[in-house]
Amino acid sequence: MKGLPAPVDQVKRCGGPTLVALGYTTIPEQPLPPSSSPLAERNSWMKLQSHSPKRLTSATSSLRRFQGHRAHGSLCMEMSRLWGPIVALLLGCWLPSFLCQTTPPAQDGKIKFRLAGYPRKHNEGRVEVLYQGEWGTICDDDFTLANAMVLCRQLGFVSATAWSHSAKYGAGTGKIWLDNVICSGTESSIEKCHSRGWGNSDCTHDEDAGIVCKDERLPGFVDSNIIEMQVDENRLKEVRLRPLSSGAAAKLPINEGVVEVKYKEGWAQICSVGWKVKNSRVVCGMMGFPSEKAGARASHSGSGPYRIHSVSCTGHEVHLSACNMEFVKPNSSYPCAGGGPSVVSCVPGPQFTQSRSQKRKLRLGLLAAKVRLRGGARAGEGRVEVLKGTQWGTVCDDRWNLLSASVVCRELGFGSAKEALTGARMGQGMGPIYMNEVQCSGNERMLWDCPHKTITSEDCNHVEDASVKCNVPYMAFEKTIRIAGGRTDYEGRVELHVGSRWGTLCSEGWTTQEAMVACRQLGLGYSLHAITETWYWDSSNVTEMVLSGVKCTGNEMTLADCRHDRSVSCRRAGAQFSAGVICTDTASDLILNALLVEQSAYIEDRPLHLLYCAAEENCLSKSAARANWPYGHRRLLRFSSQIHNIGRADFRPKLGRHSWVWHECHRHYHSMEVFTNYDLLDLNGTKVADGHKASFCLEDTECQEGVSKRYECANFGEQGITVGCWDVYRHDIDCQWIDITDVKPGNYILQVIINPNFDVAESDFTNNGVRCNCKYDGNRVWLHKCHFGGSFSDEEEKKFEHYPGQHNNQIS
């Protein structure tokens, strides 16, 4: 009952009032848990000791000091019987304040967690915590699944599935910040759990705890699935190349210079004595260059202060801090005897070289490469795809690490890998998965040269596609563009620096493709919206228009790389009509199931009296207007469409519900007037018949396992396609066809393009189309070799383009 005294052996040890006098205490208001009986308490402590035989907890050790190393019996019952009120008084005062104290919050409020170690996937690893600006680990003593639950939630995962002891993911470095952590599993932070306190531990790093989290993210966590180089910032914070001359500094990228490291408030140099080509390779990789020029040398222009000497790299490291090195002693008289500052010279990749002939030569090499990146917002990042035979496929993320990622980056003309990403962080691919458990040593010239396993469908699926972020040379692209007037840092009116002045862009012809390039140049990810009227963004006093007629493919690195007018010509020249953008870190990516198109195609002769609504929505060819309605029929090439969202953001219509158009005949709203185009082309590429599909109902028809449907059209519901879901337009609904009434028998190409006008931003538009070889004999139709854009090699795509036609019905 509330307020009645109780014997000490029944007092809950962690939490609640602990004032003990003569063997009695006050019971807290909350009821005791069932496990608070003396027998249960005895069993829990016996279990605790058997779990950590090599070292008892602090509480047990102190009891041994009191009891002459007695190790049996219920803790408080034995004390009450053998030692009486005096020991009870000592224990009551000491035990809660030492073993069961709540971990005090970080003084600066900045506490962060990460998963580290090797080998691992993105949702598992050694637990590391940043406290007082220093990364450290957590000891495995008393560690339980409840602790792992709390940590996984702090890392952005929904729950934990397992934990590990004895440094399964390798021994960490630095402090062991927490020990004897005891959580119930419901805490919002590890700080709310009981422990010895920050930095109070008797463990070694051979006892570092690890966790395995369920591979499902909590909403709002986007920085996940990353394996990156964890740099000891106290050792090497930042590395740069200082140009050898002022003239070289004006040319970007800087691929030759003195190697300098951040030291205190300035920069220090590395002694060239013993400097090797392998060291240069590591530095060049950090700077975004795929290779180094042979021959180490020292600079004679300006020496010191020196910070590092005797650097020894294997050449495989992704950061200089991973190499062996020695630091110059503060009072050294001759810090670099017989040498000078280390100088490296790097070879730029094809996207960054200044020589046209070299650029052409290197780009031809890239065209023949058997690896590529897809779905990334910036240069040097994306989902890894490899070419096998004539078809592209993906790489599974099992054992994916920085060494393998660096081989990909260098093969593509970038530097070493900055991050190796798992869990389809750059969106899911489609088609085959060719490689699994890739284990590169770092010496390989191509990813296919690395040891790997071929896989079966049971091994991996596309939610495990591997991605990379590569080091790229600094080009100062962001210094020639800015956005102003927006509500956030991700939106505003676009302003360019041309010549010696800042100015705006004409918004005529400004589309999602141009906005994509602008957001890339700004370093802000993808374009969410291309804005053509910016009068509501009252920003700077910049009113002069400096660029017009900008047309981009969407792949350029800067707006200056796009086509544009030589002189400014804009009908709506006012500042309120200048171009603007809204950028975002994530984007959707739609892709059509090509195999379903191929398997579901057939011909239907449909009576005209059933096609009035279709005619109203312009789903028939022009000759239908001259038909003898309601008599006669139209010949329709029908097929089903299954549209997947494999990106990282939901696909939503550009217009809100208030702007959707009601169609009375079919009695539904169109959220996008043209969602898909259907074309039938002859072998010369000339359109002979076409159709289109409005998005009268974008919804989640089905989803992958573990993904919930979010969009449903019923009752004027929200429309869209969730990441990991797909929308199905069945072959038997209106307008899901091409009217081929006027088409003669022959060989054709069927082309289906989703989001053809780029109304909604996507991370990759190249895979929005599906093309099929089509044979029509006047009565039946056959489709074969259906494939989405970019799934074939360039050579195979050319063969498809020049396909001479099918002469019989035997499709091989």
N, C-alpha and C positions, 0 to 999 in steps of 0.2 A: 504494500500500500504506500501511497505517496507520503514521504516524510518519516516512515518508521525506520529505526536502526536495523542493521543486518550484519551478520558476521562478515569479517574481511574476506573469507574464502569464497564468498559469493559475489564479490564486487567485480564489475566489468572492468578490465584492465585498461582499455584504451578509450579515452573520452569520458565525459561526465565528471562530477565533483569527485575529488580524491583526498579530501581532508580526512586523515585517519587519526583516531585517538583511542588508545586502549582497546584495539581490535575491532572497533566499530566505525562505520562511516554512514553518510546519508545517501540513500538510493536516489539517483536522478529520476526526474518525472517520467521519462520514457521507459517502457517495460524492458526487462532483460531478454536477450535472445535465448533460444532454447539451449544453445551450446555453452551457456554460462554456468552449467552445473559443475561441481568439483570434478566429477569423473571425466566430463568432456574436456574441461580445462587441462586435466592431467594428460589425456590422450593427445590434445593438440600440441602440448609442449614436448611430449615424447616424439611425436611426428616431426616437429620442428627440428629436434636434435638429430633424428635419423636422416633428415633431408640434407643437413650440412654437417657431416661427421667430422670434417677436418677443422671446423671452427664453430664453437657455440656462439649464440647471440650474446650481446652485452648483458642482458638480464640474467641469463643462465650462468655466465661467468661470474657475475657478482654474487649470485646465490652460492656458488661453490666457495667463494671466499668466506661467506658467512657460515657454510655448513661443512667445511672440510672436504670439499669436492664430492658431496653427496649428489647423485644424479637421478634419483628415483623419487616417485611420489608426487602428489599434487603440490604445485608450487606454494600456494598460500596456505593450504591445509597443513602441510608439513611445518611451515614456519609458525603457524598458530600453535601447533601442538608442541614443537620442540623448542622454539625460541620465544614464544609468548609475545606479549604486546610490544616489547622493545623492538624486536626485529620487524614486526608488522608496521610499527611506526616508521622505521627507517625505510622499509620497502615502499610503503605508501607515499612517502615524500620523494623517493628517488626514482622509482620505476616509471611513473608517467612522464616525468620531465626528461627522461633520457631515451628509453625505448619507444615510447608512444607519443612523442611530440609531433605535432603537425609540421610538415616541411615549411619553413618560413618563406614567404613570397620573395621573389627577386627584388633587390633594393631599387634597381632602375626600371623594374617592370618589364624588361626585355628578356624574355626567356623563350628560346626556340628549340625545336626538336628536328632531328633528321635521322634517316636510316643510312648506315654505312656498311662497309665490309665487302667481302668477296668469297665465294661466288654467291650471288643473290639476284632476286628479281626486285622490281620497284616496290613491292608491298612487303618486303621482309628485309631484315638486316640487324646489325648492331645498333642499339639505341644510343644516340649521342645528343647531349643537351648543351645549349649555349647559356652560360650563366656568368654574369659579370664580364661579358665580352670574351669568354674563353670556352672552347668546346671541350667537353669531357664525356665520361660514360657513366653507366649505372651498374652497380655490382649485382650479381645474381643471387646473393643471400636473401632468403625469404621471398624471392620473386615468385609470383603466381600468375595464372591466366587473368585474374582480376586486374593486376598491374598492367598487363599487356592490353586489356580492354581500354583502360584509361588513356594509355599512350597512343594506341591506334586512333582513337577519336581525336586526340590532339593533333595527329598527323593527317587528319582528314579522311580516315577510313571509317566504315560503319561499325566494325567490331574486330576482334582478334580471333584467330583460330588456333594459335600455338605460341609457345615461347621457348627459348633455348638458353642453356647455361654454358659455362666454361668456354666462352669466347668462340662459339661455333663459327661466327663470321669473321674471325681474326681478332687479334688483340688491338685495342685502341691505343691512343696516346693522350698525354695530358692528364688532367685531373680525373679522379673518380668522384663525381659530384655527389652521388646518392648511394646509400647502402641501407640494408634492412628495410626496404620500402614495403609497406603493407597497405594495400587498397582494398576497398570493398567491391570496386568495379563500377560504382555509380558516380564517382567523383568527376567533376568537370575538368580537373587539372591534376597532374601528379603532385602539385604543390599542396593539394588538399589531403593527400595521403600521409600516413605516419612514416617517419624515418628517423635516422640519426641526425639529420640536418645537413645542410649544404657543406660539402667538402670533408665531412667526418666519416672516414672509412678506414678499415684495416685490410682492404682487398688489394689484389694486384689485377692487372689488365687481363690475366688469364681467366678471370672470373667475370668478364663483361657479359651483360645480359643482351639477348636478342629477342626479337618478336616477329611473328608472322601475322599480318593483317588480312582480313577478307578483302579481296580485290573488288571493292565496291566503294565509291566515293560518297562522302557526305556532300549535299548541295553547297555550292559556294567555294569549294576547294578546287583550284585549277592548277596549282603548282605541285603536281604529283608525278609519279612514274618517271623520276629523273635519277639517273646515275651520273654523278659529276665528280670531278677532281676536287677533293677536299684539301685546300691549301692551308698550311699553317701560316697564318698572316703575321705571326710574330717573327717568322723566318724570312719569308719573301712575300711582300704584299703585292707588288706590281712590277712588271718588266716592260721596258720600251726600247726602241731603237732611236738613238739620236743621230740625225743626218750628219754626214761628214763635212758638208758645206751648206752655206745659206741657200745656194741655188738648188741643191737637192731637196731642201726642206719645202720648197714651193711645189714640188712634183709629188703627186700622190698616185699610188701608195708608196710609202717609204720602205724600200726593200733592202736597203743597205745602211749600216750605221753602227755606232758604238752601242754595245749592250749595257743598259743601265737598269738598276733596281731601285725601287723606292726605299729611302732610308731617312728616318726621322722626318724632317721638314723638306728635304731635298732629294737629290738623286746621287747614287754612288755607282762605281764601276766595278767590273770584274777583271781580275788580272788575267792576262793572256798566256801566262806560262802554263804549259800543259793543256791548253785549249785544243779540242779536237773537232773534227767534222761532225761527229755524232752530237756534240753539244750544240753546234750550229743548227743541226736538223731540228732539235727540240725547240730552240728559240724561234726558228722560222715557222715551225708549226704553230706556236703560240701567236705569232704575228699574222697568221692566216695564209701562209705560203706553203705549197706542197713539198718543196724541196729546197736544198741549199746549194750554193756554188762551192766546189771543192777548194780547199786551201784556207787555213786559218791565218790571220794576221793581226797585228796590233796597230792601234792608232798612235800617231806621234803628235796629234793636236790636242793639247790639254789633257792632263792625266790627274787622276784622283778626284775626290777621295775614293779609296778602294774599300769595298765591303766584303767581297768574296774572292777566294782563290781556290786552286786545285779542284775545279769542277770536273766531274766524271759522269757522263750520261751513257746509257746504252743506245740511245737514239729512239727508243720506243716510248719514252715518257711523254705525257701530254702537257706537262708543266715543269719548268726548271726546278721547282722546289722538290720534285721527286728524285732528282739526281743527287749523287753524293757530292759534298762540297765542304769546304772549310771557311770559317768566317775570320776575317782579319781581326787580330787583337787590337784593342783600342790604342795601346801605346807602342805599337810596332814601328820601329825605325825605318825598316825597308819592307813595306807591305807588298811590293811587286818587283823584287829585284830581278833584273834581266828581262823584264817584259813591259807591257803597257796595257792600256784598255783593250779589251777583246772587241773585235769587229766581226760582224757576220754579213754575208751577202746572200740574199734569198732569190729564188726564181718564182715570179708571180704566176698564178694560174691564168687561163685564157680569158676569164672575165675581167681581169685586172691588169693585163699586160698593156704596155703603151705601143709596142711594135706591131704594126698591122700584119706584117708577114708572119711573125711569130704567133699572133692572135689567130690568124687563119689556120695555121698549121696545128695549133693546139686544139682549136675548136673541131677540126676534122677528127682529131684523136678522141675527143669527147663524144662525137657522134657514133663512133665505133665502140664506146664504152658499154659494158654489160651491167652497169649499175646506174641508178638515177634516184632523184629525190622528188617526192610528190606531196602536195598538201601543205607545205610550209608557207608562212607569210613573208619570210625574208630570204635573201640569198644564203645558201649554205645550210638550209634546214629543211627537213621534211621526212616523210615516210620512206624507208629504204625499199627499193624495188630492184630486182635482178632479172636479167634476160636469160632464158633457157630455151634454146632452139629459136622459135619465132615468136614466143609469147612471154610477156612480163609477168612476174609474180612477186610475192612479198617474202620477208624473212621473219621467222618466229623469234620472240624475244628471250627464249630460254638461254641463259648464260651470256646474254648480250652485255657487252661491257665497252669501256672506252678504247681498248686496244682495237677491237673489231670495228668500232665506229670510226676510229682514226684512219683505218685502211680505206673505208668508204670515202671519207672526206678528202684524203690525198689523191685517191683515184679520180675524183671529180674536179681536182684543181684547187681545192681549198687547203687550209692548214690542218692541224690535228683536231680531234673532236673536243668540243667544249662540254657537251653533254651527250650521254647515251640514254635514249628514252625508250621506255617499254610501255606495254598496255595500250597500244594504238593511240599514243599521245598526239600524233599528227593525223588522226583519222584512220579508219579501217580501209584496207584495200579490198579488191574483189579478184576472183579468179584463183589460181593455184598459189600455194605456199611452198616455196622450193627448198628453203634452208632452215635448219634448226640447230641449236647448240653450236653456233659458230664460235670458234676459238682461235682467233688470230694471234700470232706472236708479235706482230708489228712490222715484220720484214716484208710481208707480202705486197706485191704491186696491185693485186686485184682481190676483191672479196672472194671470188670463186677459188682462189688459191688457198684459202684458209681451210683448216680441217673443220668439217661440219657433218651433220647427219641429214639424210633425206628423211622426209616425214610422211606420216599417214594422217588421215583425217582425225584419228583419235589423239594424235600428239598435240596439235595446235589448231586454233581457229583465228579468225582475223581480229578478234579483240586483243590478240597478243602480238600484233604487228610491231616490229622494231622501227625506231626512228633515230635521227641524229640532229644535233646542232653543231655546226663546224665553226672553228675560228676563221674569220674572214678579215682581209686587210681593212684598215681604217681608211675611209675615203672622204670623210667629212661631208657626206651627202646631206645630213640634217642641217648643215649651216647655211644652205641655200634655199631652205623652205621653212615656213612656220605657219601655224594656224592661230587665229585671233578671234576673240569675241564669244567663244563657246562657253557653255555652262560647265564643262569639264575639260580636262587636258586632252581628251580624245575627240573633241569636235571644235569646229570653227571655220572661219573663212580662210581659204588658202592664199598665202602670200609668198611670192618668189623673189629672190634676190637676183636681179639681172643687171649686169654692168656694175654700177655703183649705187643702185637704188632698189628699194622694195616696191613691189606692185602686185596687183590682183590678176586673176585669170578670168577670161571670158567664159561664161557658163554655157554658151551655145554648143551643143554636142557633148556636154560633160555627162559621162555615164559611169556606171559602176566600174568599168575597166580602167578609166582614168583615175577614179578615186582610189582604186586598189594600188596603183603605182604611187599616188600621193601618200597614202598611209604607210606603204613600205618605205618610202624615202624618209618619212618622219620617224620611222622606227616604232610605229604604233599598231602593227599587226595588219589586219584585214580591213576592208571597207565595209561598213554596215549600210551606209546610205551615201549616195552622191547628191549633193544639194545644189540646186540651180538658182535659188533665190535666198540671199543672205541678209535681207534688210533687217531681220529681227536680231542679228548679231551685231550689235553696236560695238565696234572694236576700235582699232587705231585710226589715225588720221590718214592712212594710206588710201588713196582714191585712184591713183593712176593705174591703168590697165597695161600690163607688160607682155601678155601672151594670149593668143587666141588660136582657135582651130586645132586644139590639142586632140590627137587621136592615138590611143595606145592599144596594144594587144593585151595588156594586163600583165605581161611578164617582165617588163622593163624595170631597171633598178631605180631610175629617176625620171621625172617628167621631161627633163632635157633630152632623154633618149627617145621620146615619142615624136611622131610627126607633128608639126605645128606650122602656122603661118609665118612667113618671113617678116611681114609687117603686121601690126595689130589691126584686125578688122572685126568689129563686133557691133551688131545692130543694137543690142541692149547694153550699152557701155557704162551705165551707172554702177556705182559701187554696190548698190543693193542687188544687182544681178550678177555679181561675181561668183565664182565657183566655191563651194564649200564641201566639207567631208564630215562624216561621223565614223570614227574608226572603232575597232573592237579587237580583243585578243583572240577570239574564237569565231569560227564560221561554220556554216553547214556545208555539206557536199553531197549532192544528189547523183545517183547513178542508176541506170536502168538494167534490169535483169535481161541480158541479151538472149540467154537460152530460152526463157519463157516466150519471148517474141517469136523466136524460131519455131518453137513447138506448138504454139497456139494459133498460127496463121491459117486462115481458110477464106473461101469466097461465099458470099451470100447475095442472092438476088432478092432485094427487099421491095415490097410494093410501095408505090408512092403515097398511098393514103396513110401509111405509117411513118411518113418522113416529114410531116408538116413542121414539127418542132425543130428537127434537124436543119431544115431549110431556113427557118427563122434565125438560127444561130450560125448560118453560113458554113455548114458542114458538108455541103454537096458541091460538086463542080458546077461551073457556070452554065453548062448546057442543060442543067436541071431546070433552069428558069424557062426554057423553051419546051419543056415536056408537057404532055397532055394530062395534067393533074385532074383527078386523082388516079388516072389509069396508067398502067405501065409500071416499070420498076427501075431501080438503080442497082448496078453491080458494085458491091462493096468488098474491099479487102480488109478483113477484120483480124484483130490480134489483141492479146492482153498486154497490159503494161504493169510491171511491178517496180515501183520506184523506191529505192533505199536511200536513207540518209546515213551516210557513213562518216560524216564530219564530226565536229565537236560542239556544234550549237544547233538548236532546233531550226528547221526551215519554216519560216513564217511568211505569209503574204506581205507584200510591200505596203498595202493599204490596210488600215484598220477596218473594223466591221462597219463603221459609219459610212465608209466609202464603197462598200460592196454593191454590185449591181444586181437587182432582182430580175429574173427572167420568168415571166408569167407562164409561158408554155410548159416548161419543164418544172416550174415552181421550185426554183432554188436560187441561191445567190452565187454569183461568180466573184471569188476573191482575187483572181487574176484572169484577165480577159483572154490572154494567150499563155497557157502553161506548157503546152507541148506542140511542136510542129511535126507533121507527118508528110514526107515527100517521097515520091517515086521518081527516080532519075534514070535516064537512059545511060548507056555506057560512055557517052561523051560528057556526062554530068549535067545534061539539060533536064529541067523539071518537066515531066509529062503529066503528073497528077499530084495533088497535094491535099492536105487536111490539117486541122488543128484541133486542139482540145483545150477548152477553158477549165480552170480549176474550180469546178462548181462544188467540189467537196474534197479538200485536202484533209486527210485524217489518218490516224494510226490504225491500219487494218490488222497488222500483226507486228509483234516485237520479238527481239531476241530474248532468250531466257534471262530473267533478272531485271528486265526493263519494263516499266509500266507505261501503258497507253496514257497520253495526255490530251489528245485532240480527237474530238468527235463532232460530226456535223449536225447531228440531231438537235432540234430545238434552238436553231441559230447559234450553235456552239462555236467555240474558237476553232479555227482551222490551222493546220500545220502538220509537220512530220517530225516526230521526236528522234533524237539521235539513237540509233540502234533499232529503229522501227521502219516499216515500209507501208506505202499506200498502194493499193491494187485497183486499177481500172480494168474491169473485166471486159472481155471481147464482146459481150452481148449488150452493152449499154450504148446509148446514142452517142454519135460522133467518135466512137472508138474505132475509126476506120479511115481508109482512103477510098474515095469514089473513083473507080477505075472503069466506069461505063464506056468512056471514049478511048481507052488504052488498047492498043493492038497487042496480040500475042508476041512474046519475045523475052529477051533477057534484060533485066533491070537491076537497079540498086535501090533497096528500101532504106530510107534514112529517118530516124526518129531523134529529135533533139528536145531535151527538157530545158526549161527556163531559157528559151532561145534569145530573148531580148535582154538577158542579164538583169532582169528587174530585181532579183534578189541576189545579194552577194553570196558567193561560195568560195571555199578555199581552193577549188580546182574546177575550172570550166572545161578542161580538155576531155574529161570523161563523161560529159553530159549527153553525148550523142551515141547512138547505136546504128551500125550499118550492116546490111545483109545482102548477099547475092540473092536475086529473086528470078525465078523462072515462071512465066505465065503462058500456058498453052491455049488459052481461050476459054477453058472450063475449070481448070485447077491451077493452084499456085504452090510452089515449093520455095522455101527459104533455107539458105545454108550459109555457113561461115558468118553468122551473126556475132558481132563483137562490139564492145564499147570503145570509145576513142582512147588511143594510147595503149591498148592492150596488146597490139601486135608490134613487132619490130618495124622500123622504117622500110626495110627491104620487103617484108611480107605485105605491108600496107600498099606499097607500089604494085605488087603483084595483084592485090585485090582491086586496085584502081584500074589496072589494064586487063582485067578479067575478060577474055574474049567471048564468054557466053557459054551456057550449058546446052549441049546438043542432044542430050537425052535425059531421061528422068532418073538415071542412076547417080545418085549423089554420094560421092565418096568422102 
